[in-house]
Amino acid sequence: METWILLFTVLVPPSLVSESRNITRGCRKIRPPPDGGIRYPGLTQEQIHSIEILPVAYEIEFVCRINRELDGPRVRKCLANGMWTEMEKRSRCLRNCSRLALKLENGHVVTRSPTRTPVEGTVVEYRCNPGFILVGSSSLVCNKYGKWNASKPICKVDRTVNRLPHSSKQTLYIGALFPMSGGWPGGQACLPAAQMALRDVNNRSDILRDYELQLIYHDSKCDPGKSTKYLYELLYNEPMKIVLMPGCSGVSTLVAEAARMWNLIVLSYGSSSPALSNRQRFPTFFRTHPSATLHNPTRVKLFKRWGWTKIATIQQTTEVFTSTLDDLEQRVKEAGIEISVRQSFLTDPGVAVKNLKRQDARIIVGLFYETEARKVFCEVYKEKLYGKKYVWFLIGWYADNWFKTQDNNINCTMQQMTEAVEGHLTTEILMVNPTNSRGISKMTSQEFLEKLQTVIEKSPEETGGYQEAPLAYDAIWALALALNKTAQELEKKQMRLDQFNYHSQNRAITDELYKAMNSSSFDGVSGHVVFDASGSRMAWTMVEQLQDAKYVKIGYYDSTNDNMSFFGTDRWFGGTPPADHTKVIPTFRYLSQKLFVSVSVLAGLGILLGIICLSFNIYNSNVRYIQNSQPYLNNMTAVGCTLALAAVFPLGLDGYHIHQWHFPLVCQARVWLLGLGFSLAYGSMFTKIWWVHTVFTKKDDKKEKRKHLEPWKLYATVSVLLIIDVLTLAVWQIVDPLHRTIEEFSKEAPAGDQGVLILPQLEHCSSDKMNTWLGIVYGYKGLLLLLGIFLAYETKSVSTEKINDHRAVGMAIYNVAVLCMITAPVTMIVSSQQDAAFAFASLAVVFSVYITLVVLFVPKMRRLITRGEWQSEQQDTMKTGSSTNNNDEEKSRQLEKENRELEKIIVEKEERILELRQQLHERQQLRSRRRPSAAAVAVSKESYADNHYGNSSAGTVSSLYQPNPPLVQRLACAEPADKMARNNCDGSRVHLLYK
């Protein structure tokens, strides 16, 4: 039971599962026919013996033993009603009879058999060619033992045929090969047409009055190998043939090559190979069937009419089709049309058809015989290479119902074949006179066809070569008229046609016949008959289309005048001719306009906010609180934020808004606005935080020197950062400028139209070394951001009045750095998604700017508004009459006042020192007078005093101005204690002079 369930699951298609659920049973096994068996695909021998009921949609195949042929359906399928398909037909295995009975030398065989090979019940009838009589039974029957009921008869030459009792005419024999089966069974209709022409010619008293034409023919089966044997019999067996008439290009090639060695003219009624137009290779060859290359100008004209510039071909590997395709390739190349796919096959077209499907072939020219055409289109059906996207060009000389013919070599039903071939086009040499006028035979083309239908055994649709029958009829007339003209010329030379022989020494008759054939010109049932220099027929081409399983004429083409006549009856599945290939429509992916407008509004509001902040900062630049925040750097920050926000607009511009030649300008605007905006905004904040870190995180001895950093150094730092960016961007745009590039994505099939593919494309700003330049810019900016984060962290606890907003600057740096470091890699990853990339980049800019402006300027606005500091500062300015009244100016004035006081003290001290020196000098002189003996002591004291006080008053004065507080303090305190106390000279005030 588990095996049965598994088998049912594997074999039943999914589409039939729902139906099979309603069926309780499948189909019972069928007994195999005697001498045969049944194949059960996918089942082992054990499963075959154990299973009695097979699932719905399961297929079985009947097979027969050796030397037996299957009569009836080969494949049966289990239906949902529990019955097998075609149960009304019995499948039998019948014994084969010898195929030798199907051939008759100098005659032909009519076979009535249920299968392609003779089996039990097959009846064979024999008929001899004119000039031969049948010896033996005229019919044979294959019995159930695989034996014929009698021996095969033979055809012997009728010796009395040259001497008719009531006529003195001499018989001229025509050796012919008619393919009654094979790749092109054209003999089925062409042989009766040729026999009709012989009767009509022989009944004419004005043509060949002394001669009678008779036909000796064989069934060549369109096989050059078999035709070799029949050609040998025609040449070596009596009677002598004056002309050879082969059919099929392969057979005609064989005959035409041999004919020149036998001094024979060859006239073909059904050969289209372009190779036969080679006069050097086939000097005596003529044909009433035009060359297959005559189809090619018509095809090229149709390609141009419907605007096709790319075609594909598939051919059967034979000389006729290879030569035709070579000629087509040359013609389409001259017309500017490309053969994109060229496939060929010998017997199995499966791989070739799959290759056509894989390589997206749409307009396909097929060159193959009728039997192979059924194989091709069975594969076409399997590969779904038909319908509104495809157009097939076939040869027009197939039978009208060739796709409905039962063929055991294919496993497609008639309905499937009809579906696959619907809508294909055929180019066919016009083989029936379109004017329907009476020609040399006194018949119209319509009268000829009606007469032909009375002598053929099957309907025209089922008769091979029915379309070429007028060519065979006119071939006999062309030969008769040429022989008649030759007879007249020979009569002048006292020669007769019946003196013809195969020897090359006697070429006079052949030469005259060649001239007559070459100059042939008459109106036949197939139209005007005339041969070109290569011996090929010149004719019109008819274009037909299969509509509702019937061929409909849609136009004619006259290649001699290059004139195409259309009836307007062509019909297409989609209403118009399909494209020659899958049209790939490039479609640009544009930014969402809703997203662009939304972000633009935010950017516009941000720009307005930046202008307000800038105006506020400039207007209140005299306020002490604003002064302590370095307002010029804040102004740079506001300007940089405005420029960065302005970059949002070119970031959102694409082909939806601008022309292609505007794109490089937009790319430049993006880079420069973002670069300069970042340099100004972030550079000014980085400079502040760097100065705070430099001043307040160093050692105390260096801190005193750095506290007096001039403002121009801050501006210089910002300028350096800005210059680095300007130089980098300038070199980038000069060496490797940005330009418009297009990124292509996988093709997409739109809903509803299977003949079109959408190729999504996205515009980018890029350069040849884009990754290198981005690496340089991102590396430099990244290091700057990391350094800014480090400096902000280091100075988070510093408090200074010189830059009172450095904590807010640090917070802004944190936010900007984090957003930039996240956005840069994300935008690179999602660069192929225009909406996501724009959203990340633009919103990062917007949020960075908003955070920066809010953090830096809103607290200042709030403080000035809530405390009213800008009003008190203005009032102070009006009272003092000074334009500046800040902390630095007050300190400067205080220091100047203290300096003047100290200068007065120094002058007083100097005067006092001079007085003391004078008094000391006078006292020494007085002592020297009173105590001469104590002179030495006085001198040493004086020396001591000189060394102690310096001897030089100038040196004393100059030393007072040296920036050495201890010395000043010492000199300033040289007075008595009471005076020093009065002036409060403690040295602390002297320090203020040098702070």
Helices and strands as residue ranges (DSSP letters): H 2-11, G 14-16, H 17-20, E 27-28, E 36-39, H 45-50, E 53-54, E 59-64, E 68-71, E 75-77, E 92-95, G 99-102, E 107-112, E 123-128, E 132-135, E 139-141, E 154-157, E 170-178, H 187-202, E 211-219, H 224-236, E 241-245, H 249-259, G 260-262, E 265-268, G 274-277, E 285-287, G 292-294, H 295-305, E 310-316, H 319-334, E 338-345, H 350-358, E 363-367, H 370-383, E 391-395, G 402-404, H 414-421, E 425-429, H 445-453, G 460-462, H 469-492, G 497-499, H 508-518, E 521-524, E 527-530, E 541-547, E 550-558, E 563-566, E 583-588, H 593-619, H 624-627, H 631-646, H 648-651, G 660-662, H 663-696, H 700-706, H 711-735, E 739-744, E 756-766, H 770-794, H 806-829, H 834-867, H 869-880, H 887-930, G 932-934, H 935-949, H 953-960, H 965-972, H 977-983, H 988-993
